[in-house]
């Protein structure tokens, strides 16, 4: 059995209006190996997940969130 290499990345998505109003943020997970492909996939997943992406006045701000995921699916911050 061949295992495909993946890397879990967690992205924080903040929908922001043109005048600065922010909707509640949410998280998106990607498992692509390269960061560029993971960021593209995060943008696609984020636009599918929120209805605000249909409007031109709303932008999705995506940033890499530095945390890990435990066995129960919760996110926790870590330091290195």
N, C-alpha and C positions, 0 to 999 in steps of 0.2 A: 504494500500500500504506500503510495507516494503522498506525503504531506505537503500542502501548499503553505509557503511562509506568509504570515499575515502579521500586522501590527495594529493593535487596538488604539485608536485615537478618539478622544472625546472633544467635541467642539461645542462652544457656547454660542448660541444664536440669539441676537437681540434685534427684533424688528423695530426700526426707527422711522418716524415720519420726517418729512422735509422741514417741519418747524421745530423738530427736536423731541416730540412726544414719543415715548418708548412703550411698547407693549411688553407684557411679561416674557422673560427669556425662557428658553428651553434648550435641551441638550440633544446633540446628534452624534451617533457613533459611526465610525468608519473602520474598515479593516484592510485597507489597501496598504501595500508595502511602501510605496513612495509617497512623500508628503504632497507633491503636486497633484497626483491622482486622488489622494484622500481629500484634499481641499475641494476639488471639483465635485467629487461625490457628496461631500458635506453640503455644498451649495444646492445640488439637485435634491437631496433628501430634505433639506430645510424648506425649499420652495414647495415641495409636495406636502409638507406637514402643516404649513400655515396658509390660511386663505388671504392674508394680507399681501402676499407676494404678487397677487393678481393686479394690484393697484400700482400705478406709476409713482404715486407720492410716498410709498413705503419702500424702504431699503432694508436688506438683511445684512447686519454686521456679524461676521463669523470670525471667531478667534479661538485659538487652540487653548483648551482648558487643561491645566496641569493637575490631574488627579488620577486616581486609580479606581477600579471597580472591584468590590469584594464579591464573595460567593452569593450574596443575597441580591445583588444588582444595585447596591447603594454606592454612591461616589464618595470618596474621602480624599482629602489633601494629603500629600506626602512631601517629604523634603529629601534632597540628596546632597 
